[in-house]
Amino acid sequence: MTNNVIIEKTNTGVGRITLAREKALNALSYDMIESMLTTLKSWHHDPDVHIIILEGAGEKAFCAGGDIKTLYQAREHENGIAAAKQFFTLEYELDLLIATFEKPIIALLDGIVMGGGVGLSYGASHRIVTDQTKWSMPEMNISFFPDVGACHFLNQSPGYAGRYAALTAAVIRGEDAMLLGAADHYVKADVLSKLKETLLAYDWIHTPNPENDVDELISIHETAPPESKLSKWQSEIDQHFSHETMEGIIHSLEASDTDFAKETANTLRQLSPLSLKVTLAHLQQSAHTTLKETYANDIQLALQFLTCPDFYEGVRAVLIDKTRQPTYQYETVEAVPDKAIVPFFATNEVR
C-alpha cells in the first residue's frame, strides 16, 4: 500500500478511499492506482463493506489527473514506454472496475476534477459535484487526447456538448458536468461535509437496499444546480461541432460572429492540429465501441502519443518550462495530411 491513498473501513459498513496527495492536487501515481485496484477487488465480496466513499484530501481537488510529468520522462528511459503502458493498463482496469462495481460508490467531486480524476469517478454509481467543482478533460492542452474512456462516454452527452468538451479542454462547473452526464447530484460545498458525516454514521450493515438509502440520504442534502452554461450554448455547439472534420468545425466557428464562436475558434487554433484531428477521429470511432473497447483503443493511442514530438512539446510548454508557446509539427489543421493520423489507428478503423 501507499501513503498517497488512505484506506479505511468503518464499523458501519463503509469502505472509504481518500486520495491523499494533496500538494499535487491528488494527481494519480502508479502506486495510488495499484493500491485502489487491490482494495476494491478485496471489497467486492467483503461482507463488511456495503458502500464505498471516494474522495480527495484537502479542499482544492478531488483529483487533478494522472502524473503527466512521469509519462513525459518515458522517452528518457530504456523501459519508459513499457512502464507507461503498464500505467495506462492498470489505470483503465481500475476505471472499468469502478464502472462495473456491484456496490454503491459515492464519488465526492469537490474542487478540481480533471483527466484521470474524471476517469476514476465517471463510472461511480453516485457522482456528487459542488459549487466549487472545476471539471475538465484538459489533455488537448498538452497535445495528448481525452483518454480514460472519455471519448466513449462524452458521445452520450446531449447533442455535441461532449465533443465540444473533449476538443476544447474547457474547464466547466458542476452543473455543466451534470449536463454532460458526468455527475448526478449537486450539493453545496459547505453542506458536503454534513452529507459525508451522515453517510459514515448510517448503519449500512443492516440496510437491505443500500442503493435506495444512498439516494435518499443524498436527496436530503442536495439542491437544484444553477443553469448550465453549456445548455445556453447548446444550439451553437450543435451547429458547429456537428461537422465531421476539424476543418469543418473551425471554419464554421470562424464564419460566425458570436462571442462564443470567436472564443472557441481561437481556443482550437492554439491547440496541436495533429492532436485535434486524432481526437476527433477517436470520438467518431468511440461512438461505435463499448467502454471496455474504448479503453483498449485508448492504450494504443496513448502509446502512439508517447512517440509523438507534439506531446513532449506540449508538456514542455505547459507543464515544464511553462512558456505556453509550443511549436507543433503542423501550424494549422488544414496543413495536417490525413496520412499523419493513420499510425495512431494502426489496428483500428478510422471513421
N, C-alpha and C positions, 0 to 999 in steps of 0.2 A: 504493500500500500504506500501512498504518498502523503506528505503533509499538505499538499496543494488541494486535496479533497478531504473534507471531513465527513465521515460516515457514522451515522448514529441509528440506533433502534430504540424506540420508546416502549414503555410498558403498556401503552395504549394501542399499540399495533401500527405505529407509523415508522416507516423507513425514511430517513432524512439524509439527503445528499447536498452538501454545500460546497460549491466551487470556491476555494479559499486562496486564490492567487490575486489578492486584492490590488497589489501595486501594479500588476499587469492587466488590470480590469478583468480578472478571471479568465484570461485567454487560455485556450486549451493546449496543454502539452501532452506528449505521448503517455507519460506516466499517469496523468489525470484520466485520460480516456481509458487506459488499461484498468485502472482502479474502479472506475464506474461500471465498465463492462463486466468485470468479475463480480462486483457487488450485485448488480441487477440480475445476473444469471443465478446467483445464490438466493436472491429474494423471490425469484419467480415462483418457487414452490415452497417458500418458507411460511409455515402456518402462523408465525408470529408477526408477519408483515402483511398488512391489509391494504394500505395505501402508501404512496411514496410522495414526498415533497422534494422538489428540485429547485434550488435557489443559488444565488451568488452572494458571496460575502461583501459587506460594506454597502454603501448607499449609491454608488456610482454605476454599477454594472451587474447584470446577470452574467453575461459572457460576451467579451468583445471579439470573439472569433478564435481562429487557430493561431499557432505560433509561426507566423509567416517568415520571421527572420531566420528561424531554424531551417525552413524549406529553402530560403534564399541561399543558404550555405551548402545546399545539396551538391552543386557543381564543383565545390572545392574539395570534396572528399571522395575517395575511391568508391565507397559503397553508398554514396549520398542518395542516388536515385532509388536504390533498393530500400533504403531506410525511409525515404519519402513514400514509397509505395506501401510499406508496412504501416506507416502513419495513416494514410488515407484509408486503407483497407480496414484497419481497426476502428477508425472514426465512423465510417459508414456502417460498419457492423453494429456499433453502439446506437447510432441513429435509427437503424432499422429495428433493433430490439425494442427501443422505446416506442416506436410506431406500432409494434405488434404486441406490446406487453398486455397481459390479461388482467392486471390490477390497475386501479386509477393512479395516474401520475399527474401531480399538480405542479406545473412549472410557474414560478413567480417571476414574471418578466419585468422587473423594475429596473429602470436605468437603461444602460446600453445593451442592446441585443443585436449582435451583428454576426454575419458569416456563420462560423461554426456554432455560435450560440443559437442561431436560427435553426440550424440542422438538428441540434441537440433537443430543442424544445418543440419543433414543429409537430412531431408525432405524439406528443404527450396528450393524454385524454382531456386535461383541463389546463388551458393556457391563459394566464391572467396578466393583463397589461395594466399600466397605471398612467397617471398624468405626467409621469417622469420618464416613460418609456421612449427610447430612441432606437427604432428598428431599421435595419438596413442589410442588404446584401451588397457590400462595398467592394467586391472583388474586381470590378471593372476599373476601379481607380488605380490598380497596380498591374493592369494588363493580365489578369487571370480570368476566371469566369465564375458565375454563380454555381457553386458545386453543392455538396450535401443534399442532393436530391431536389434543390430549389427549382430547377428547370422543369421538373415534373409537377410539383405542387403549385407553382406560380401559373401554370397553364389552367388551373382550376379557378383562378380569381375571376371576378366579373369582367367581361369584355377583354380588353387588352391591358388591364391595370397591372397584371403580373409581369407582362412583357416590359412595360414601362419601368417597373421597379427593378427588374433584372438588368436592363440595359443601361439605365441612368445611374444606378447605385444610389438612388435618392434616400436620404435619411427621413423617415416618416414617424409619425406619432402613433400612440397605442390604438387610437380609433381607426387610423388608416390600416394598421396591421390586422385589425378585425375585419375590415372591408376586404382585404386580400385573402382572408381565410386562414391567417397565421396566428390568430388569437380568438378566444371565445368569450372572455369576461373582462369587464373594466372595473377596477377597484381603485379608489383614490390612494395615493402613496401613503398618506397619513392614517389610512384605515387598514392597510395591508398587514401591518404587524398584529392588529386585533384579529384579523382573519387567520393568520398563521397560528396565533395562540389558541384560537378556537379549534383549529384542525388538530393541533398537537394534543390538546386536552380531551378531545372527544374519544369515547370508548368504541374504537373500531373493532375490537376483538369480538364483541357481542353484537355486531351490526350485520344483519342478514344480507343487506344490499348496499355495500359501501358506495357504489356509483351514485345512487339516488341521494344518499345522505351528503355526499360531497357537493352535489348540485344544490341541495337545499341550504347548506351552510354558506356556500359562495353567494347565493342569491340574497341572503340577509345582508351581506356586506357590499355588494356591487351597486353601481349606479349606472345610469344611462350615459354612454360616451358622448362627447361633443360631435358635431357634424364633421365627417371626414372631408379633408381637403381633396383627397382622391375622388370622392364622389362628385365634388363640384367640377373636377376636371375630366370626369369620365367620358363625356362626349368628345372632347378634344383628344384625349388619349386614344379612344377607339378610332377616331378619324385618321390620326397619323400613324399609330403603331400597328394598324391592320395591314399595312403594306408588307410584302413578303421579302423585301430586300432592305439592307441598311441604306442603300442609296435612296430607295423609295421613301423610307421613313424620314430621313434627314431632309430630303428635297421637299416633302410635304410640309414639314415643320417650317422650313425656311421660306416657303411660299405664303405662310400665314403671318399676320401682323399682330397677333395677340401676345401679351407678355409671357404667357405660359409657353407658347411655341418658340418664341425667341430665346428664352432662357434654356429650354430643353435642347434646342438645336445647338446652342453654344456649349452646353454640357457635353453632348455627344461628340462634338468636333474636337474636344480636348482629350478624349479617351483614345486608347490604342485602336486604330482602324481594324487591325487584324483580329484583336480580341472581340471587337464588336461583331464582326462577321462570323466568327466561330461560335460566339454565344447565341446569336440569332439562329444559326443552323441547329445548335443543340436544343434550343427552345422548341423549334419546329419538330425535331426528332423526338423529343421527350413528350410531346403531346400524344404519342402513339406507344409509349412504353409504360410499364409498371414502375412503381417506386424502386423496387429491387433492381430492375433492369437499368433504371436511370443511374443508380449508384455504380453499377458495373461500368457504364459508359463514362461516368464522372472520373473513375480511376484512370481510364485510358486517356481522357482529355487532360487530367491533371499532370500526368507523367509527360505528355506531349508539351505542355506549357513549361515544364521544368527543363526542357531542351530548347526553349524559345527565347531569343535575346530580349524580346519585348517584356517578358515577365521580369527579368532581372533589372532591366532599365526602369520599369515601373516601380518596383520595390525600392530601388536605389533612390529614385527621385522623390518618392512619397514617404518612405519609412527610414531610409538610411541617411542620405545627405539632406533630405527634406527641402530640396530646391523647388520641387513641384513643377519642374520644367523638363519632362522626359523627352528624349529624342527617339521616336519609334521608327521601325523599318519602313513604314509607309506613312506619307503625310496625310492622306485622306482615304476614306472608304472607297472612293472612286478609283484609287490607284492600286487597290488590293486585287490581284488576279484570283479568279475562282480556284485555280490550282493550288494557291497558297494555303487553303484551308483543308485540302484533301488529306494530308498526313494526320491531321487531328482525328479523322474519322476513318482510319485505315481499314477497320473491320466493321464499320457501321455505315449504313446508307444515309446520306445527307439529303434531306427532303427540301 
